[in-house]
Amino acid sequence: MSWSLALPPTAPVPSASKYGDRYIPSRVAANWEVHFHSKDESELSSGPKQKTEDSNSGKNRSSLVYSTALKNELLGARIQKAPSLESEENQSPQPCGPTKRNLFTYSPNTFRWRPEIGSEMSAYAMSPISKSSQTLLTTVQREARIIPKSPFRILEAPELSDDFYLNLLDWSRHNIVAVGLGSTVFLWSATTSQVTELCDLAQEDDAVTSVSWTERGTLLAVGTQKGVVQIWDADAEKRVATMEGHSGRVSSLAWNGSQISSGSRDRRINQRDIRAYPLQSQRWLQGHKQEVCGLKWSTDHRLLASGGNDNRLLLWNCYSLKPVQKYTAHKAAVKAIAWSPHQHRLLASGGGSADRCIRFWNTLTGQPLQHVDTGSQVCNLAWSKQDNELVSTHGYSENQIVIWKYPSMTQVAKLTGHLYRVLYLAVSPDGQTIVTGAGDKSLRFWNVFRKACAQKESASVLSLFTRIR
């Protein structure tokens, strides 16, 4: 028996222009948009089809950037600039001609990714995407936010005082808006739109001059014309404490845990703990020469900022009866005060009709940062919880609401609608909506900020309520 060995045919020797034993399809020269959207003769004769609502609603900027990146990686399009939404919607695919072409063209060259020199500095240095896609992803800008120019809700507020120095509006953590109208405090639920009368001081021949919710949103402090501070339980609709001591009206209030700070026309600030007897826990702070019309605690609850009709902005701590910092750059009453939630110890303040400026202070060093002339009396300030933006409400002479981008202080939007000075401002618990009150006896609700992201609770083995046993 003889054995024969069958040898395979000799493989062709690859030439210098070939890099493999087979052809790799190159999609660079192929117009995929044309082939994917090509129509048959019946569709061409009947006219273009209308796009469905689902396809229109499904197109957004993120999907356009994603599809552009796919074109770069799969088709070698080398697009480095993100297309706009309008250009994509207006671009219609050109119909194919009568001649049929192959979808793929073949080329002996095969593209292989190689890291570029200096690419370690890029956020996509370890990613095998092309340089065009890296440029595309790093230069994509966020889509411009559209702020409605009109309020989405208007409520009548009869007897809302047209007084620059009062603070008659606040929004609780439980989505309840408290407003002082004359001698009465009303509660409006943003969830159910129900209105509740909390208290009426007419029998005591008194009037409401300021309101302020606790951080937990269950207790409401009410300052009165006679210099009294009342603490009310909103859920039980019951007064739990009455604190006297001021010889003038209480025009400003600020909570710090269980401590309530009250500023009065008697030029003094009183700090009291509602858990203790008022005479045992009160601290009197004296530094202003006229009515104290603005009070705000810092985000870390260590500094209290107070503004007065004496054009002064003072800072107090928990250990001294004298102000630790004094700012005297404003030329009018300082009512608008706001601490930044994004930058530690950054304070913003606004001046009255003779000043019209928003000023920023670095309270760590005690130095002024910058200021901008708004052209109108600054009544209130509030920071966005999500972005580095703040909103200001104004009085004489434009009665406008302005959203600013910090630190450039460029105007993001300018809202008008109130007929009188926008004296009162409160922010919703989600940070998206503001409510403004003016001398035109109305409350207006505006969507001005992006909704704050909910903070997820970190998983911990010590937490017994985050796991299913």
C-alpha positions as CSV (number, residue, x, y, z in Angstrom):
1,M,0.0,0.0,0.0
2,S,1.4,3.4,-1.0
3,W,0.6,6.7,0.6
4,S,0.5,10.0,-1.3
5,L,0.6,13.3,0.4
6,A,-1.7,15.9,-1.2
7,L,-0.3,19.4,-0.9
8,P,-2.5,22.5,-1.0
9,P,-2.1,24.8,-3.9
10,T,0.6,27.4,-3.5
11,A,-0.8,30.5,-1.9
12,P,-0.3,33.7,-3.9
13,V,2.5,35.9,-2.7
14,P,1.0,39.2,-1.5
15,S,2.2,42.2,-3.5
16,A,3.5,45.3,-2.0
17,S,0.1,47.1,-2.4
18,K,-1.8,44.4,-0.5
19,Y,-2.0,44.1,3.2
20,G,-4.0,41.0,3.7
21,D,-5.5,37.9,1.9
22,R,-8.9,39.5,1.5
23,Y,-10.4,42.9,0.7
24,I,-11.8,45.0,3.5
25,P,-14.8,47.2,2.6
26,S,-14.1,50.9,2.9
27,R,-17.1,53.0,3.6
28,V,-15.4,56.3,3.2
29,A,-16.6,56.9,-0.3
30,A,-20.1,55.4,0.2
31,N,-23.0,57.9,0.7
32,W,-24.9,55.9,3.3
33,E,-27.4,58.7,3.7
34,V,-28.5,58.4,0.1
35,H,-28.7,54.6,0.2
36,F,-30.5,54.3,3.5
37,H,-33.1,56.8,2.5
38,S,-33.4,55.7,-1.2
39,K,-37.0,55.3,-2.4
40,D,-38.5,53.2,-5.1
41,E,-40.2,54.5,-8.1
42,S,-43.7,54.4,-6.5
43,E,-42.5,56.5,-3.5
44,L,-40.7,59.0,-5.8
45,S,-43.8,59.4,-8.0
46,S,-46.2,59.9,-5.0
47,G,-44.1,62.6,-3.4
48,P,-42.1,62.8,-0.2
49,K,-43.6,61.1,2.9
50,Q,-44.3,63.2,6.0
51,K,-42.3,62.4,9.0
52,T,-44.1,60.8,11.9
53,E,-44.5,62.5,15.2
54,D,-42.4,59.9,16.9
55,S,-39.4,60.5,14.7
56,N,-39.7,64.3,15.2
57,S,-40.0,64.0,19.0
58,G,-37.2,61.5,19.2
59,K,-34.6,63.8,17.6
60,N,-32.7,65.9,20.1
61,R,-29.2,67.2,20.3
62,S,-27.8,64.2,22.1
63,S,-29.0,61.8,19.4
64,L,-27.6,64.0,16.7
65,V,-24.2,64.0,18.4
66,Y,-24.4,60.3,18.9
67,S,-25.2,59.7,15.2
68,T,-22.5,62.0,14.1
69,A,-19.9,60.1,16.2
70,L,-21.1,56.9,14.6
71,K,-20.6,58.3,11.2
72,N,-17.1,59.2,12.1
73,E,-16.2,55.7,13.5
74,L,-18.2,53.6,11.0
75,L,-18.1,55.7,7.8
76,G,-15.0,57.7,8.3
77,A,-16.9,61.0,7.9
78,R,-14.3,63.0,9.9
79,I,-17.0,65.4,11.2
80,Q,-15.6,67.6,14.0
81,K,-18.5,70.0,14.5
82,A,-21.8,69.0,16.0
83,P,-24.7,69.6,13.7
84,S,-27.5,71.9,14.8
85,L,-31.0,70.5,15.3
86,E,-32.5,72.8,12.7
87,S,-30.0,71.8,10.0
88,E,-30.7,68.1,10.6
89,E,-34.4,68.6,10.4
90,N,-34.3,70.7,7.3
91,Q,-31.8,68.4,5.5
92,S,-33.7,66.1,3.2
93,P,-32.0,63.1,1.6
94,Q,-31.5,63.3,-2.1
95,P,-33.3,60.6,-4.1
96,C,-31.2,58.0,-5.8
97,G,-30.9,58.1,-9.5
98,P,-32.1,55.4,-11.9
99,T,-28.7,53.7,-11.8
100,K,-28.0,51.3,-9.0
101,R,-24.7,51.5,-7.2
102,N,-23.2,49.1,-4.7
103,L,-23.5,50.0,-1.1
104,F,-19.9,49.1,-0.4
105,T,-16.7,50.0,-2.2
106,Y,-13.6,48.0,-1.7
107,S,-10.1,49.3,-0.9
108,P,-7.0,47.4,0.1
109,N,-6.2,49.9,2.9
110,T,-7.3,49.2,6.4
111,F,-7.5,51.9,9.1
112,R,-6.0,51.1,12.4
113,W,-6.1,53.4,15.4
114,R,-2.9,54.6,16.9
115,P,-2.5,56.9,19.9
116,E,-1.4,60.4,18.9
117,I,1.6,62.1,20.6
118,G,0.3,64.2,23.5
119,S,-3.1,62.5,23.5
120,E,-2.5,61.6,27.2
121,M,-3.9,65.1,28.0
122,S,-7.2,64.3,26.4
123,A,-10.2,62.9,28.3
124,Y,-10.5,60.3,25.5
125,A,-6.8,59.4,25.4
126,M,-7.4,55.8,26.3
127,S,-10.5,55.5,24.0
128,P,-10.0,54.0,20.6
129,I,-12.1,56.6,18.8
130,S,-10.8,58.8,16.1
131,K,-9.4,62.2,16.5
132,S,-12.4,63.7,14.7
133,S,-14.8,62.2,17.3
134,Q,-12.6,63.3,20.1
135,T,-12.8,66.9,18.8
136,L,-16.5,66.5,18.3
137,L,-17.2,65.3,21.9
138,T,-14.9,67.8,23.5
139,T,-16.4,70.8,21.7
140,V,-20.1,69.9,22.1
141,Q,-21.9,72.7,23.9
142,R,-25.0,72.3,26.0
143,E,-28.2,73.2,24.2
144,A,-29.4,76.7,25.1
145,R,-32.0,76.7,27.9
146,I,-35.3,78.3,27.0
147,I,-36.8,80.4,29.8
148,P,-40.5,81.2,29.4
149,K,-41.2,84.9,29.3
150,S,-44.6,84.6,31.0
151,P,-45.6,83.2,34.4
152,F,-47.4,79.9,34.3
153,R,-49.6,80.9,37.3
154,I,-50.9,84.1,38.7
155,L,-52.6,84.4,42.1
156,E,-54.4,87.4,43.5
157,A,-52.9,88.8,46.7
158,P,-55.1,91.5,48.1
159,E,-53.7,93.6,50.9
160,L,-50.1,92.7,50.0
161,S,-48.1,95.6,51.4
162,D,-46.1,97.7,49.0
163,D,-43.2,98.2,51.5
164,F,-39.6,97.7,50.4
165,Y,-38.4,96.8,53.9
166,L,-40.8,93.9,54.6
167,N,-40.4,90.1,53.8
168,L,-43.9,88.7,53.4
169,L,-43.3,85.6,51.2
170,D,-41.6,82.3,51.8
171,W,-41.7,78.7,50.3
172,S,-41.4,75.7,52.6
173,R,-39.6,72.4,52.0
174,H,-43.0,70.7,51.9
175,N,-44.1,72.8,48.9
176,I,-46.2,75.3,50.9
177,V,-46.2,79.0,50.1
178,A,-46.7,81.3,53.1
179,V,-47.7,84.9,52.4
180,G,-48.7,87.7,54.8
181,L,-51.7,89.8,53.6
182,G,-52.5,92.6,56.0
183,S,-53.2,91.0,59.4
184,T,-53.6,87.4,58.0
185,V,-51.1,84.7,57.0
186,F,-52.3,82.4,54.2
187,L,-50.8,79.1,53.2
188,W,-51.1,77.9,49.5
189,S,-50.2,74.4,48.6
190,A,-48.3,74.1,45.3
191,T,-49.3,70.4,45.2
192,T,-53.1,70.7,45.7
193,S,-53.6,74.4,45.1
194,Q,-55.6,74.7,48.3
195,V,-55.6,77.9,50.4
196,T,-55.6,77.8,54.2
197,E,-55.8,80.7,56.6
198,L,-53.2,80.0,59.3
199,C,-53.7,83.0,61.6
200,D,-55.4,86.4,61.8
201,L,-53.9,89.1,64.0
202,A,-56.8,91.5,63.5
203,Q,-58.2,90.7,67.0
204,E,-54.8,91.7,68.5
205,D,-54.8,95.0,66.4
206,D,-51.6,93.8,64.8
207,A,-50.3,93.2,61.2
208,V,-47.9,90.8,59.6
209,T,-44.5,92.2,58.6
210,S,-42.4,89.1,57.9
211,V,-42.7,85.3,57.5
212,S,-40.1,82.6,57.4
213,W,-40.2,78.7,57.3
214,T,-37.8,76.5,59.2
215,E,-35.5,74.3,57.1
216,R,-37.7,71.3,57.9
217,G,-40.7,73.2,56.7
218,T,-43.0,72.4,59.7
219,L,-42.8,75.6,61.7
220,L,-43.5,79.1,60.5
221,A,-42.2,82.3,62.2
222,V,-44.4,85.3,61.9
223,G,-43.1,88.8,62.6
224,T,-45.6,91.5,63.5
225,Q,-46.0,95.3,63.5
226,K,-45.8,95.4,67.3
227,G,-42.4,93.7,67.5
228,V,-43.6,90.2,68.3
229,V,-42.4,86.9,66.8
230,Q,-44.9,84.1,66.8
231,I,-44.1,80.5,66.0
232,W,-46.8,78.5,64.3
233,D,-47.1,74.8,63.7
234,A,-48.5,74.7,60.1
235,D,-49.7,71.1,60.2
236,A,-51.6,71.5,63.5
237,E,-52.5,75.2,62.7
238,K,-51.6,76.0,66.2
239,R,-49.4,78.7,67.7
240,V,-46.6,77.1,69.8
241,A,-44.6,80.1,71.0
242,T,-44.8,83.9,71.3
243,M,-41.6,86.0,71.7
244,E,-41.5,89.6,72.6
245,G,-38.7,92.1,73.1
246,H,-38.5,94.3,70.0
247,S,-39.7,97.9,70.3
248,G,-40.3,98.2,66.6
249,R,-41.8,96.1,63.8
250,V,-40.0,92.8,62.9
251,S,-39.2,93.2,59.2
252,S,-36.8,90.3,58.7
253,L,-36.5,86.7,60.0
254,A,-33.9,83.9,59.5
255,W,-33.7,80.4,60.9
256,N,-30.6,78.5,62.0
257,G,-31.8,75.1,63.2
258,S,-34.0,75.7,66.2
259,Q,-32.7,79.3,66.6
260,I,-34.7,82.2,65.1
261,S,-33.0,85.5,64.3
262,S,-35.2,88.6,64.0
263,G,-34.3,92.0,62.7
264,S,-36.4,95.0,63.6
265,R,-37.0,98.7,63.1
266,D,-35.4,99.3,66.5
267,R,-32.1,98.6,64.8
268,R,-31.4,95.4,66.7
269,I,-31.1,91.7,65.9
270,N,-32.5,89.2,68.4
271,Q,-31.4,85.6,68.4
272,R,-33.5,83.1,70.4
273,D,-33.8,79.3,70.7
274,I,-37.4,78.2,70.6
275,R,-36.6,75.1,72.7
276,A,-35.5,77.2,75.7
277,Y,-37.1,80.0,77.7
278,P,-36.8,83.2,75.6
279,L,-35.1,85.3,78.4
280,Q,-32.5,82.6,78.9
281,S,-31.5,82.0,75.3
282,Q,-31.7,85.4,73.6
283,R,-28.8,87.3,72.3
284,W,-29.0,91.0,71.2
285,L,-26.8,92.1,68.3
286,Q,-26.4,95.8,67.8
287,G,-24.5,97.3,64.9
288,H,-27.0,98.9,62.5
289,K,-28.0,102.5,62.8
290,Q,-31.4,102.1,61.1
291,E,-34.0,99.3,60.4
292,V,-32.7,95.8,59.8
293,C,-34.5,94.7,56.6
294,G,-32.4,91.7,55.5
295,L,-31.2,88.5,57.3
296,K,-29.6,85.4,55.8
297,W,-27.6,82.6,57.4
298,S,-24.7,81.1,55.4
299,T,-25.0,77.6,54.0
300,D,-22.7,76.2,56.7
301,H,-24.8,78.0,59.4
302,R,-21.7,79.8,60.8
303,L,-22.2,83.4,59.6
304,L,-25.3,85.6,59.7
305,A,-25.5,88.4,57.1
306,S,-27.6,91.4,57.9
307,G,-28.6,94.4,55.8
308,G,-30.1,97.6,56.9
309,N,-31.5,100.9,55.9
310,D,-28.2,102.5,56.9
311,N,-26.6,101.1,53.7
312,R,-24.5,98.6,55.7
313,L,-23.9,94.9,55.2
314,L,-22.7,93.2,58.4
315,L,-21.5,89.7,59.2
316,W,-22.0,88.0,62.6
317,N,-20.8,84.7,64.0
318,C,-22.2,82.6,66.9
319,Y,-19.5,83.7,69.4
320,S,-19.4,87.5,69.3
321,L,-21.9,90.2,70.0
322,K,-20.1,92.5,67.5
323,P,-20.0,92.2,63.8
324,V,-16.9,90.4,62.5
325,Q,-17.0,92.1,59.0
326,K,-18.5,95.3,57.8
327,Y,-19.2,96.3,54.1
328,T,-20.1,99.9,53.3
329,A,-19.9,100.1,49.5
330,H,-23.7,100.3,48.9
331,K,-25.2,103.7,48.7
332,A,-28.8,102.6,49.6
333,A,-30.6,100.2,51.8
334,V,-29.4,96.6,51.7
335,K,-32.4,94.2,51.7
336,A,-31.3,91.6,49.0
337,I,-28.9,89.1,50.5
338,A,-28.0,85.6,49.2
339,W,-25.2,83.1,50.0
340,S,-23.9,81.0,47.1
341,P,-24.5,77.3,47.4
342,H,-21.7,76.6,44.9
343,Q,-18.7,78.6,46.2
344,H,-17.9,78.6,49.9
345,R,-18.5,81.9,51.7
346,L,-19.5,83.8,48.5
347,L,-22.1,86.4,49.4
348,A,-24.2,88.5,47.0
349,S,-26.0,91.7,48.1
350,G,-28.2,94.3,46.3
351,G,-28.7,98.0,47.0
352,G,-31.8,100.1,46.9
353,S,-32.9,102.8,44.4
354,A,-30.0,105.1,45.1
355,D,-27.5,102.3,44.5
356,R,-29.0,99.8,42.0
357,C,-25.9,97.5,42.2
358,I,-25.4,93.8,42.9
359,R,-22.1,93.3,44.7
360,F,-20.2,90.1,45.5
361,W,-18.0,89.6,48.5
362,N,-15.4,87.0,49.5
363,T,-16.2,86.6,53.2
364,L,-13.2,84.4,53.8
365,T,-10.9,87.3,53.1
366,G,-13.3,90.2,53.5
367,Q,-12.6,91.5,50.0
368,P,-15.0,92.8,47.4
369,L,-15.0,90.8,44.2
370,Q,-17.1,92.6,41.6
371,H,-20.3,94.5,41.1
372,V,-22.8,95.2,38.3
373,D,-25.1,98.2,37.9
374,T,-28.6,96.8,37.2
375,G,-30.3,100.1,36.5
376,S,-33.1,99.5,39.0
377,Q,-33.7,99.1,42.7
378,V,-32.6,95.6,43.8
379,C,-35.3,94.0,46.0
380,N,-34.3,90.4,46.3
381,L,-31.6,87.9,45.3
382,A,-31.6,84.1,45.1
383,W,-29.1,81.5,43.7
384,S,-29.9,78.5,41.6
385,K,-29.4,75.2,43.3
386,Q,-28.2,73.5,40.1
387,D,-26.2,76.1,38.1
388,N,-24.0,79.0,38.9
389,E,-26.8,81.5,38.3
390,L,-28.8,83.9,40.4
391,V,-32.1,85.7,40.0
392,S,-32.7,89.3,41.1
393,T,-36.0,91.2,41.4
394,H,-36.2,94.9,41.0
395,G,-38.3,97.9,41.7
396,Y,-37.9,101.5,40.4
397,S,-37.9,101.9,37.6
398,E,-38.3,98.8,35.4
399,N,-39.9,96.3,37.9
400,Q,-38.2,93.5,36.1
401,I,-36.9,90.0,37.0
402,V,-33.4,89.2,35.7
403,I,-31.5,85.9,35.6
404,W,-27.7,86.3,35.7
405,K,-24.8,84.0,34.8
406,Y,-22.1,84.1,37.4
407,P,-19.2,85.2,37.3
408,S,-19.6,86.8,33.9
409,M,-22.8,88.5,35.1
410,T,-24.3,88.2,31.6
411,Q,-28.1,88.3,31.5
412,V,-29.6,84.9,30.7
413,A,-33.2,86.3,30.6
414,K,-35.2,89.3,31.6
415,L,-38.8,88.8,32.6
416,T,-41.5,91.5,32.9
417,G,-45.1,91.4,33.9
418,H,-45.5,93.0,37.3
419,L,-46.8,96.6,37.2
420,Y,-45.2,97.6,40.5
421,R,-42.0,96.9,42.4
422,V,-41.2,93.2,42.7
423,L,-40.6,93.3,46.4
424,Y,-40.9,89.6,47.4
425,L,-39.3,86.5,46.2
426,A,-39.2,82.8,47.2
427,V,-37.8,79.7,45.5
428,S,-39.5,76.3,45.3
429,P,-37.9,73.3,47.1
430,D,-36.8,71.7,43.8
431,G,-35.0,75.0,42.9
432,Q,-36.8,75.2,39.5
433,T,-39.6,77.7,40.2
434,I,-39.7,81.1,41.8
435,V,-42.7,83.0,43.1
436,T,-42.7,86.8,43.1
437,G,-45.0,89.3,44.8
438,A,-45.4,92.9,43.9
439,G,-47.3,96.0,44.8
440,D,-49.8,95.2,42.1
441,K,-51.4,92.7,44.6
442,S,-50.4,89.6,42.6
443,L,-48.2,86.5,43.0
444,R,-46.6,85.2,39.9
445,F,-44.9,81.8,39.4
446,W,-42.0,81.5,36.9
447,N,-39.9,78.6,35.7
448,V,-36.4,80.1,35.6
449,F,-33.8,77.5,36.8
450,R,-33.0,73.9,35.9
451,K,-34.4,71.4,38.4
452,A,-32.0,70.4,41.0
453,C,-30.8,66.8,40.8
454,A,-32.0,64.6,43.6
455,Q,-29.1,63.4,45.7
456,K,-29.1,59.7,46.2
457,E,-28.3,58.3,49.6
458,S,-25.0,56.5,49.7
459,A,-25.2,52.8,50.4
460,S,-23.9,51.9,53.8
461,V,-23.9,48.7,55.8
462,L,-24.9,50.8,58.8
463,S,-28.2,51.9,57.2
464,L,-30.9,49.4,58.0
465,F,-33.5,50.9,55.7
466,T,-31.7,50.8,52.3
467,R,-31.6,47.0,52.0
468,I,-34.3,44.3,51.6
469,R,-33.7,41.5,54.0
